[in-house]
Amino acid sequence: MSQDNGAQDNGAHAGSGATGANGTDSATAATTDASLAARAKNPKKNGPKWWLLSLIAVIVAIAVVVGVTFAFSARDDEQASASGTKHADSVTIGLKLAPTNLDIRTTAGSALDQVLIGNVYEGIVARDSKNQVAPAIASSWEESKDGLTYTFHLNKNMTFSNGDKLDAEDVAWSINELIAKQYHDAEALAAVSKVEAKDADTVVMTLKTPNSNLLWTLTGRAGLVFDKDAKYDLKTQAIGSGPYTVSKFVENSSITLKANEKYWGKNKAKTPTVVIKYLADDNAAVNALKSGDVQVLAPITETLAEPFASDPDKYTVKAGNGTDKYVLAFNNASGSKLADKRIRQAIRYAINHKEIIASRGGADKALGGPIPSLDPGYEDLTGLYPYDQDKAKSLMAEAGYSADKPLELSLTYANIYGTELGDQLRSQLKPIGIDLKVNVVEFSTWLQDVYTNHDFDISLVDHNESHDFYSWADPTYYFGYDNKDVQKLYNEGVAATSDKERDAKFAEAAKLISEDAPADWLFNYRVTTATAKGVEGFPFDLNQTVMPLYDVTYTK
């Protein structure tokens, strides 16, 4: 989970947003063949036999020349339009969570990843729209059979936005610096022994122990490449190698991106200027889209999106896949009220997930366990605890509780999620003998009481990170889940030397966790995005954590 408070890396997504990226070039991108007109040949004149034929030939020749010239001119105009020359020079995108500064090495929160990774800074590898590893600064790589050595082959002729050359020394320096200075996500590279520039185009990474998550980890902050020779203030400036540069940053307000004229790669920016506006207030965000102040709004709630969805001539509204998991976590610590597995199971049987999802507009997906569909090890576990109030009442009775003799529990969550979820859960749990007191608090209070002090019965938070399954193998994490079999399977999955073996281990562990009921996974939140007519190339999937903008265009 992630929160953009600029200080604490707590892993919680503190906003209604979710976590999509369009990592591939458009298959329909048009190109203009400038040589077409040059190929047009003037018809040759035939020798005149008499004046009439000569006159006819001249008229025909003129007509053909004019016709051919007009035809090719029209074709050039069509292709110029198709190639984007009539697109607007700028696009404005409305987002919700604003970063407090631009220092992606030390500042927590997904807001920086969302805008900077893939747009301004690039990694040794990247992440595509299906959450899979893709080439970036490295064009290819090999992994040794024992999983301890990765050899990355870099692209040629790469440069940073300031004109400095980008080569293997910058790559090795960036990752070694992150590990040495323990920048954000350094712990994810704990298995790395050394990173070396074998030559200008080759980087070799050596591990102490295998880590099947390594490549995916390098698609994020851990794999970002910085200019080792550049001097600049990372809090307010950014020098990267991506298709855009940061031309202006206004704290908690906006980021203006300009196309990088020195960009080396294939994903050149199609729009010269992209302005990111941060709109924390939902009504202000909706008004900005209506008025044309922004052409994209991500996210937007299903309810607020309805007027735009009902006007398809002017807007496009679409829900994208992501890795957000709305987790109703139980305090599993010894001595807590929820240490009794029967009570945890009863809660899971008592929750009507379909009803909750429908109340939110129906875009979200049911999720029966800790791994979302875009992460390794996913298996549909929704059948483990189907909605069954009779089963829930029976389990509560075994534990000594009923509607006449209820168990008092508290649900604590941050006010950024509103009050409706708490009200629904209180209503759904009351018939089975649970008197739920709902405490809606400031996020800072949640961090202190729940996340840090573990002082809670039940908690609700949106865990938005991908590949965050490790938290269920960490008994010190705030929900205090301690299962040795799960820890063993997770560690075996991490040490696996094939994706198939890793996924099998993770899936087995996830099923054990879900059966144990240390939490209920209310739903896999899907981000709804609204765009004005004429916007093309904006990524709908995963756009709260990965949002490549090089393909985005706007035609008024």
HUMOKA-V607694 format. One record per helix or strand of 3 or more residues. SS is the DSSP state (2 for helix, 1 for strand). FROM is the first residue (numbers start at 0). LEN is the number of residues. If there is no record, write none. Layout:
# HUMOKA-V607694
SS,FROM,LEN / SS,FROM,LEN
This chain:
# HUMOKA-V607694
2,35,4 / 2,50,32 / 1,89,6 / 2,109,7 / 1,124,3 / 1,132,3 / 1,137,6 / 1,148,6 / 2,167,13 / 2,185,4 / 1,191,8 / 1,201,6 / 2,213,4 / 2,220,3 / 1,243,7 / 1,253,6 / 1,272,6 / 2,281,10 / 1,295,3 / 2,301,8 / 1,314,16 / 2,336,3 / 2,340,10 / 2,352,7 / 2,388,10 / 1,406,8 / 2,414,3 / 2,419,11 / 1,433,8 / 2,442,10 / 1,457,6 / 2,468,5 / 2,483,11 / 2,498,18 / 1,518,14
